[in-house]
Structures are given as structure tokens and as C-alpha cells.
């Protein structure tokens, strides 16, 4: 009887995470696996290649070439070849990155657009990415540094929406080091992106300097604590969203030139819910985001009403008329 080597615990951990995600899907479904060639994505691809056939799920690999560094085409081709060697049908998609809003954000937009398009072409139900717990911790710290509020501190969701598709992050509770061990145990040679060590990028500084300092000064477990914070905030946000939807049905109505909210009802709600309703109304009706300062200024029309005039906001104006708070679209002449 042939001797079987024991399964490496890191490989088992990654496979279990992938199995729990794929088991929610239907036999015959197709999924896209985003493979960059790094340890995270290779560990993910290997686990998907192992688990998907047992569930009668078709898995395809897509590698996005951002064309941002010399030799990127060969790097993408190598990553695609590694995914193919694992048993996945694989392709490379080349994108043009418009450097607006920073290279990281621009590359991310181009990448997700390409993954979404590839998924739609093959009728995939989901796109799987290799984001880890460490990525989550970095995201939360960056949001905290920017003062972006609870929405940013929620970090990334295990499952999110991507242009009508499901974007799934099966490894979001797994440490980055685990994916490296899993890749090594399966004799996969990951590619280390030099951008991941470039201190010009804030995320790299968080990864290589800030988190290690926090671990050294405050003790181990910082990354896990940040990830738990994100999960708890996401639960709170989901509860708030339900409360907002229920409240809005009772206090919001369409006005002749925009939307009207009962100022008295807003005043009766806690500040956290009141401010979220204000932001939600502007975002849903006028597709604009309010800063905290703008939100609080509108809230004063509710809580400290003294006859003040209209407030100019992105894409709209807010004014108090009697017991109603009205939001109306701004015209060109308003600017």
C-alpha cells in the first residue's frame, strides 16, 4: 500500500475555507479565480482546483496584466501557466490603467472591471480573490488613519457585489503566512511583486512598518484584533441599514423638486441613525457622498433650527421648510 504524506495543516486550512464558500453554490456553476502569481492567489487557486471538481463546479483562472512594470506580460503568462498546471483553464487579460486617483486605486478599478467582464463572458456566478486577514488588517488601519468613519473601518466583506456579480474572498480569515506555507507545501513558486515592498505606497508602509511596530509594542494579535473589529462594525452596519430602511419608509417622501424628510422624526432619532439617514438620502437620491462636516451641518437644520438658509451640498441643496427637511438638485446656475 502506497504511503501517503500527511496533509500540511496550512493546505488543509486553505482548502476548508474554499470548501465552505464553494459549498454554498450549485452544481454546474462556474467561478473565476483571480490569480496574480503571488502566494495568496496560488494557494487559493490550488484549493479551488482541488475542491471545485468534487462539487461539480467549473473553475477558471484569470490573470490581469496591468502593464505597469517591465516584463509584466511574462509575469502574467507565468502566473497563468501555474494556474493551468493546477488543472484550471486559464487566461490572461491585459488592461490599460488610467492613473487617476493614484496608481493603486486605478489598478484596482481596472482589475475588477476586467475580472467582471471575464466572469460575464463565461457566465460565472462569482469572482474569487485571495485577500487575507492581513489585507483586512491593513485596510482597517488605513481607514482609521484617514478618518473615514465606520464604513471604511468595516474593511472588506467576505462577499460583496461586483457589477452585478458576487465578489468572494474565501481567505479573509486566514493569515498571509499561512498561504505562503500552503504554497510551499504544494511546491508552488510564488512571484513576489516588487510593488509590495515599495514604501511609496501607504499600504506597504502599513504592512512593513506600522503593523510590525504595533505588534512589537502592544503584543501579538494586532492583525486578528483589527479583523475582528472590522467584522463587528460590519454587523453593526448591517443592523443600522435595516433600521434606516424601516425608518425611511415612514419619514421620507418625494417632493416636487427632490425629496423631503420629516425634521421632527429625524430629531426624535439618535444622532448616529439621524446622520446615517441624511447620508443615505443624499447618496441614493443624488449619488453623492457627504463628509462628516457636511452631514453635521445638515443635521443642525434639524436639531438647532433657527431660520438659517439653504446649505449647498455636492449635487444638491438642503433646506428646512416648516417641519420638513427638503433636498433638491442643484442646477448649473447654483454653481
C-alpha positions as MATLAB code, in Angstrom:
seq = 'XXXXXXXXXXXXXXXXXXXXXXXXXXXXXXXXXXXXXXXXXXXXXXXXXXXXXXXXXXXXXXXXXXXXXXXXXXXXXXXXXXXXXXXXXXXXXXXXXXXXXXXXXXXXXXXXXXXXXXXXXXXXXXXXXXXXXXXXXXXXXXXXXXXXXXXXXXXXXXXXXXXXXXXXXXXXXXXXXXXXXXXXXXXXXXXXXXXXXXXXXXXXXXXXXXXXXXXXXXXXXXXXXXXXXXXXXXXXXXXXXXXXXXXXXXXXXXXXXXXXXXXXXXXXXXXXXXXXXXXXXXXXXXXXXXXXXXXXXXXXXXXXXXXXXXXXXXXXXXXXXXXXXXXXXXXXXXX';
ca = [
       0.000    0.000    0.000;
       1.455    3.340   -1.081;
       2.449    5.705    1.703;
       0.532    8.983    1.708;
       2.226   12.044    3.087;
       0.158   13.798    5.769;
      -1.683   16.883    4.559;
       0.045   20.069    5.594;
      -2.150   21.982    8.112;
      -1.818   25.190    6.086;
      -3.074   23.431    2.946;
      -5.944   21.931    4.923;
      -6.880   25.342    6.353;
      -6.999   26.976    2.936;
      -8.967   24.112    1.412;
     -11.506   24.200    4.226;
     -12.052   27.951    3.721;
     -12.551   27.454   -0.008;
     -14.837   24.448    0.504;
     -17.097   26.456    2.833;
     -17.555   29.086    0.108;
     -17.985   26.735   -2.843;
     -20.460   24.559   -0.932;
     -22.949   27.447   -0.975;
     -23.028   27.291   -4.772;
     -24.869   24.948   -7.110;
     -23.505   22.023   -9.089;
     -22.857   23.262  -12.605;
     -21.913   26.786  -11.518;
     -18.791   28.467  -12.855;
     -16.422   30.620  -10.822;
     -13.485   32.838  -11.764;
     -10.312   32.719   -9.672;
      -8.158   35.860   -9.793;
      -4.539   34.689   -9.974;
      -1.714   37.229   -9.755;
       1.008   34.671   -9.180;
       1.553   35.668   -5.548;
       1.375   33.176   -2.690;
      -2.165   34.202   -1.705;
      -3.659   33.693   -5.142;
      -1.701   30.489   -5.860;
      -2.830   28.938   -2.579;
      -6.386   29.952   -3.450;
      -6.117   28.550   -6.989;
      -4.717   25.259   -5.730;
      -7.519   24.884   -3.194;
     -10.197   25.745   -5.751;
      -8.691   23.308   -8.263;
      -8.880   20.593   -5.585;
     -12.325   21.367   -4.172;
     -14.379   22.581   -7.160;
     -14.485   19.303   -9.151;
     -15.818   17.422   -6.114;
     -18.750   19.846   -6.026;
     -19.229   19.753   -9.820;
     -18.256   23.417  -10.074;
     -16.234   24.711  -13.012;
     -13.344   26.980  -12.053;
     -11.442   29.219  -14.469;
      -8.348   31.291  -13.744;
      -7.913   34.894  -14.899;
      -4.654   36.809  -14.560;
      -4.773   40.559  -15.135;
      -1.721   42.202  -16.678;
      -1.740   45.851  -15.614;
       1.260   46.684  -17.848;
       2.682   48.872  -15.070;
       6.187   47.426  -14.885;
       8.787   45.924  -17.214;
       8.192   42.284  -18.000;
       4.593   42.347  -16.805;
       3.403   40.295  -19.783;
       5.826   37.461  -18.941;
       4.937   37.645  -15.247;
       1.243   37.331  -16.116;
       1.943   34.457  -18.511;
       3.910   32.607  -15.817;
       1.061   33.041  -13.316;
      -1.408   31.771  -15.865;
       0.799   28.749  -16.594;
       0.949   27.906  -12.882;
      -2.832   28.012  -12.637;
      -3.088   25.811  -15.716;
      -0.666   23.321  -14.174;
      -3.035   23.066  -11.220;
      -5.774   21.957  -13.599;
      -7.583   25.244  -14.169;
      -8.459   26.617  -17.560;
      -6.548   29.871  -17.606;
      -6.335   33.147  -19.469;
      -4.501   36.475  -19.295;
      -6.340   39.779  -19.684;
      -4.322   42.925  -20.412;
      -5.734   46.239  -19.226;
      -4.825   49.889  -19.539;
      -4.600   51.640  -16.203;
      -5.623   55.292  -16.223;
      -3.603   56.809  -13.404;
      -6.353   58.939  -11.887;
      -6.738   58.940   -8.131;
      -3.436   57.143   -7.509;
      -1.873   54.052   -9.103;
      -3.230   51.586   -6.531;
      -6.845   52.692   -6.872;
      -6.590   52.962  -10.648;
      -5.100   49.490  -10.989;
      -7.773   48.069   -8.685;
     -10.581   49.595  -10.752;
      -9.089   48.261  -13.987;
      -8.527   44.823  -12.459;
     -12.049   44.444  -11.117;
     -13.537   45.677  -14.383;
     -11.533   43.042  -16.282;
     -12.464   40.277  -13.848;
     -16.120   41.239  -14.037;
     -16.085   41.241  -17.830;
     -14.363   37.846  -17.928;
     -16.916   36.445  -15.481;
     -19.828   37.671  -17.576;
     -18.321   36.202  -20.741;
     -18.360   32.689  -19.276;
     -21.482   33.086  -17.159;
     -19.630   32.810  -13.851;
     -21.613   33.325  -10.663;
     -18.682   34.634   -8.649;
     -15.151   36.015   -8.771;
     -12.826   34.668   -6.068;
      -9.835   36.675   -4.840;
      -7.014   35.826   -2.448;
      -7.349   38.645    0.092;
      -6.199   37.517    3.534;
      -6.674   38.559    7.142;
      -3.508   40.649    6.832;
      -5.028   42.562    3.906;
      -8.081   43.171    6.067;
      -5.985   44.495    8.963;
      -4.108   46.843    6.627;
      -7.384   48.124    5.166;
      -8.782   48.877    8.620;
      -5.624   50.724    9.691;
      -5.615   52.796    6.509;
      -9.266   53.689    7.061;
      -8.523   54.653   10.648;
      -5.629   56.886    9.572;
      -7.829   58.646    7.016;
     -10.653   59.216    9.487;
     -13.035   57.609    7.024;
     -15.633   56.563    9.565;
     -17.273   53.243   10.340;
     -17.916   52.383    6.681;
     -14.189   52.321    5.973;
     -13.294   50.581    9.236;
     -15.554   47.688    8.252;
     -12.820   46.708    5.821;
     -13.643   44.142    3.172;
     -16.606   41.797    3.220;
     -16.198   38.076    2.592;
     -18.830   38.523   -0.111;
     -19.526   41.765   -1.943;
     -21.149   42.926   -5.179;
     -19.072   43.435   -8.326;
     -21.060   44.913  -11.218;
     -23.941   42.556  -10.577;
     -21.667   39.613   -9.775;
     -20.578   38.150   -6.471;
     -17.028   39.029   -5.364;
     -15.914   36.437   -2.803;
     -12.830   36.469   -0.559;
     -12.571   32.941    0.885;
      -9.248   33.550    2.674;
     -10.238   36.672    4.581;
      -9.851   34.901    7.942;
      -6.528   33.276    7.025;
      -3.114   34.817    7.676;
      -0.847   35.693    4.763;
       1.886   33.497    6.214;
      -0.466   30.523    6.026;
      -0.877   30.979    2.278;
       2.908   31.102    1.905;
       3.274   27.855    3.835;
       0.451   26.280    1.814;
       2.096   27.308   -1.459;
       5.474   25.937   -0.379;
       3.918   22.681    0.794;
       2.434   22.192   -2.677;
       5.706   23.124   -4.401;
       4.231   26.285   -5.875;
       6.742   29.059   -6.554;
       5.007   32.408   -5.955;
       6.026   35.649   -7.602;
       6.794   38.479   -5.205;
       5.559   41.759   -6.657;
       8.209   44.444   -6.025;
       5.369   46.949   -5.550;
       4.582   45.067   -2.323;
       7.874   46.324   -0.898;
       7.764   49.852   -2.304;
       7.443   52.333    0.591;
       5.914   54.935   -1.723;
       2.607   53.134   -1.192;
       0.764   53.716    2.089;
      -0.384   50.099    2.269;
       3.214   48.894    2.033;
       4.253   51.198    4.879;
       1.411   49.843    6.989;
       2.467   46.272    6.165;
       6.202   46.628    6.645;
       6.435   49.289    9.359;
       3.209   50.164   11.173;
       1.858   46.680   11.908;
       5.252   45.283   12.998;
       5.704   48.244   15.364;
       2.239   47.711   16.833;
       2.961   44.011   17.277;
       6.296   44.774   18.947;
       4.948   47.451   21.281;
       1.475   46.103   22.083;
       1.997   42.379   21.693;
       0.959   39.789   19.110;
      -2.540   39.501   17.727;
      -2.945   43.046   16.390;
      -3.921   41.900   12.896;
      -6.519   39.493   14.280;
      -7.900   42.222   16.565;
      -8.260   44.627   13.650;
     -10.024   41.962   11.597;
     -12.413   41.265   14.493;
     -13.125   44.981   14.757;
     -13.980   45.078   11.062;
     -16.332   42.112   11.420;
     -18.109   43.658   14.424;
     -18.513   47.003   12.669;
     -19.921   45.245    9.626;
     -22.509   43.523   11.814;
     -23.420   46.881   13.358;
     -23.662   48.477    9.926;
     -25.998   45.746    8.679;
     -28.251   46.339   11.674;
     -28.169   50.093   11.046;
     -29.037   49.545    7.391;
     -32.146   47.582    8.381;
     -33.162   50.322   10.808;
     -32.568   53.001    8.181;
     -34.670   51.215    5.578;
     -37.519   50.754    8.047;
     -37.339   54.373    9.233;
     -37.069   55.871    5.765;
     -40.318   54.226    4.705;
     -42.102   56.250    7.389;
     -40.362   59.642    7.233;
     -39.219   60.167    3.621;
     -41.390   61.177    0.703;
     -40.780   62.546   -2.748;
     -41.287   66.290   -3.129;
     -41.918   68.277   -6.298;
     -38.243   69.174   -6.806;
     -36.493   66.463   -4.859;
     -37.046   64.542   -1.650;
     -38.499   65.548    1.703;
     -37.742   64.178    5.173;
     -39.662   64.828    8.367;
     -37.434   67.037   10.509;
     -39.400   66.136   13.631;
     -38.911   62.418   13.017;
     -35.210   62.924   12.360;
     -34.867   64.879   15.587;
     -36.502   62.053   17.513;
     -33.869   59.558   16.356;
     -30.407   59.070   17.891;
     -27.643   61.103   16.248;
     -25.990   58.031   14.730;
     -29.185   56.988   12.960;
     -30.108   60.578   12.025;
     -26.739   61.192   10.375;
     -26.849   57.908    8.521;
     -30.297   58.731    7.165;
     -29.066   62.101    5.910;
     -26.104   60.494    4.162;
     -28.287   57.727    2.774;
     -30.819   60.154    1.316;
     -28.139   62.174   -0.475;
     -26.318   59.075   -1.715;
     -29.418   57.283   -3.005;
     -31.197   60.304   -4.484;
     -28.261   62.374   -5.791;
     -25.445   59.781   -5.953;
     -23.120   61.901   -3.827;
     -21.200   61.262   -0.609;
     -21.239   63.707    2.277;
     -18.333   64.390    4.596;
     -18.958   64.283    8.313;
     -18.783   68.086    8.459;
     -21.444   68.394    5.735;
     -23.628   65.804    7.459;
     -23.465   67.625   10.778;
     -24.266   70.927    9.088;
     -27.443   69.431    7.631;
     -28.266   67.830   10.994;
     -28.224   71.290   12.595;
     -31.220   72.175   10.417;
     -32.977   69.508   12.452;
     -31.550   69.892   15.940;
     -30.654   73.598   16.047;
     -33.159   75.188   13.711;
     -33.029   78.997   13.915;
     -34.276   80.028   10.494;
     -30.936   79.513    8.700;
     -30.966   79.273    4.914;
     -30.227   76.527    2.440;
     -26.990   74.530    2.632;
     -25.095   73.777   -0.552;
     -24.031   70.126   -0.770;
     -22.464   68.007   -3.509;
     -25.136   67.734   -6.190;
     -27.957   69.137   -4.070;
     -29.176   71.668   -1.525;
     -30.751   71.057    1.854;
     -33.210   73.498    3.419;
     -35.687   73.477    6.263;
     -39.241   74.364    5.291;
     -41.539   74.197    8.268;
     -41.287   70.737    9.723;
     -39.766   69.260    6.584;
     -36.124   68.925    5.541;
     -36.036   69.173    1.756;
     -33.214   68.067   -0.544;
     -33.321   69.434   -4.083;
     -30.955   69.013   -7.008;
     -28.572   71.870   -7.678;
     -28.659   73.368  -11.160;
     -25.758   74.810  -13.142;
     -26.820   78.300  -12.078;
     -26.481   77.228   -8.411;
     -22.744   76.881   -9.010;
];
